Amino acid sequence: MHSPPRILIVYAHPSHGTSRVNRRLREHVQDLPHVRVHDLYEMYPDFHIDVPHEQQALEQSDLIVLQHPVYWYSMPSLLKEWIDLVFEHGWAYGHEGHALRGKDLLLVATTGGAASAYQPDGYHRRPFDAFLPPYEQTAHLCGMRWLPPLIVHGTRRASDEEMAPQLNSYRERLSTYPAWSTQVQTAADRDPIMPQLQPGNPNDA
Ligand SMILES: Cc1cc2nc3c(=O)[nH]c(=O)nc-3n(C[C@H](O)[C@H](O)[C@H](O)COP(=O)(O)O)c2cc1C
């Protein structure tokens, strides 16, 4: 790990102008040294992503933060396009694709639905974790460590006071990285996959 750690926030909000919660979250951390923000909707309003530029920024980062409002139980479309294009075979995954290996991935996401709505008997029918496997497996396939996500629920009603602990938690996590992250035991640490199934194995897809 380089010292000091380098953090890239990949920020994707289709209407940042009307954002309340993501705006505050971002404003709470973007002044930290060694934090760089790529605002995808500002950089690529026409969806023409500069792939080499993005890959270079990722190569220069230790912690990659994906920050976005949850849209249809997933990420906004430009972030999906960014992953589709930037996480290339032979660069991010596959036999020769090791560029992201050993990096950390942190999801910071906000939902309109309250935490209580993300329950088996709630409006969204499932705990929010049930929507995360595609993120976690993407991290895993690329050899990144999937850190515990920071999810802010109930954004429509949350007052500034109610949001304060999460704003502070975001800043705390970025300002004290990597100290806390090395203490985290990820699912992959607890349940390592067999060597022949490791990303980059010649038998992989
Ligand atoms: C197109 C669209 C889809 C959305 N889908 C969801 C969803 O699946 N689950 C949810 O809890 N909220 C959903 N929301 C609400 C947003 O997540 C919420 O407005 C956002 O987190 C608020 O953050 P902001 O203040 O930064 O804009 C959706 C909003 C839009 C516009």
The ligand as a Gaussian input file, in Angstrom:
#p B3LYP/6-31G(d) Opt

LIG

0 1
 C      -35.711000       6.508000     -11.317000
 C      -35.686000       6.345000      -9.828000
 C      -35.659000       5.071000      -9.290000
 C      -35.611000       4.908000      -7.892000
 N      -35.574000       3.641000      -7.385000
 C      -35.538000       3.457000      -6.041000
 C      -35.477000       2.137000      -5.497000
 O      -35.419000       1.127000      -6.203000
 N      -35.469000       2.001000      -4.145000
 C      -35.505000       3.089000      -3.302000
 O      -35.506000       2.890000      -2.080000
 N      -35.531000       4.356000      -3.803000
 C      -35.554000       4.563000      -5.141000
 N      -35.539000       5.833000      -5.651000
 C      -35.398000       6.982000      -4.725000
 C      -33.944000       7.482000      -4.698000
 O      -33.067000       6.465000      -4.268000
 C      -33.830000       8.688000      -3.786000
 O      -34.569000       9.730000      -4.385000
 C      -32.386000       9.124000      -3.587000
 O      -31.674000       8.158000      -2.834000
 C      -32.321000      10.455000      -2.855000
 O      -30.984000      10.907000      -2.836000
 P      -30.613000      12.410000      -3.230000
 O      -31.184000      13.311000      -2.167000
 O      -29.119000      12.470000      -3.259000
 O      -31.212000      12.689000      -4.589000
 C      -35.604000       6.043000      -7.028000
 C      -35.637000       7.321000      -7.597000
 C      -35.676000       7.476000      -8.974000
 C      -35.707000       8.873000      -9.553000

